[in-house]
Amino acid sequence: MKNEKTKNTYNRLRFLGQLVPQLICLYVFFMAKQNEGLGQRWYAIHTYSGYEENVSRNLRQRIESLDMEDKIFDILIPTETKIKIKNGKRKTTREKIFPGYVLVSMVVTDDSWYVVRNTPNVTGFIGTGVIPTPIDDKEIEELQRRMGVEDPTYNIDVETGDTVKIIDGPFKEFEGKVSDVDVARGKIKIIISMFGRETPVELDFLQIKKV
């Protein structure tokens, strides 16, 4: 009797195990049909960190080999220009705005969803469950603006309250505390002691180094 109950339980679990993948596929198909009505939109996919370019390259190859150009239109890895300043040295770099994410312009169908989702090193779409959520058009416009900005932003390894040393200009060799950091302008304000008084001075990032 006990063996019979165990067998029945096993059969029920086995049946459910076979049914669940089919239900998931039906759910994906149904939601893909709903998203298809949205037309061409931008979606975000999550990747393993450091594999963004690899995903972009592999996905482009899959689009071409599987003739999906009419459903998957563009791939974007959002980056922006930044100036890093460390110990008085300036270095211009392109940095990812969203590490671990790639944007895809596509019409979501069950086929296009499958092609993107099963690209190596893609862990999933950003959305509810397995269903991708389109990115707001205003967010895409802002991203494109950031990527096209000619004036780069600065990235410096000091913050308010840090002690820095002036290495260039009329106040060279003075030390003081950082009171303000203006990343957009590449300027920094520090408080130095001069003639027994605390005096604020504004300097370029290149004129200081962290103590």
C-alpha angles and dihedrals in degrees: 000000000000091000090051092054091047090051092049091049091050091050092050092049091047090051091050090047089056093044100050097066090049091051091049091051091050090049092050091047093050094047092044089056089053092049090046087069089062090067122208112359139155119256133184123230125193119230137181108277112268094019098090095109091043091053092047092051095046093046092052089052091049092049091054097042093046095043094240097142090113092059106028111049112167144004124210134188104193111227136163136196116256133180114220117200120191127163091349096307122121123214126177116211141165111238131189113252092206110025111206095026135097125188121223127194107211151129106251113233129149088261097048091043090054094048093051097039093050096048108121114268094015110126098185150298122288106248144074110328108312093339116100120229116216118239116245113258091233090057090052091050091051091049092050089049091052092048092050099046110124096203108073124218122239128243114197130172096229132084140183111303096026120127114237137179123227109232101177140034134031092318095052114154093020117126126208147150123271112247100173139009119204104194095178094056098033090238133132132194120212134178115232130181111241126166089351093304133102108245126188117221131182118220141172116258088245091062097065141052131195116258 
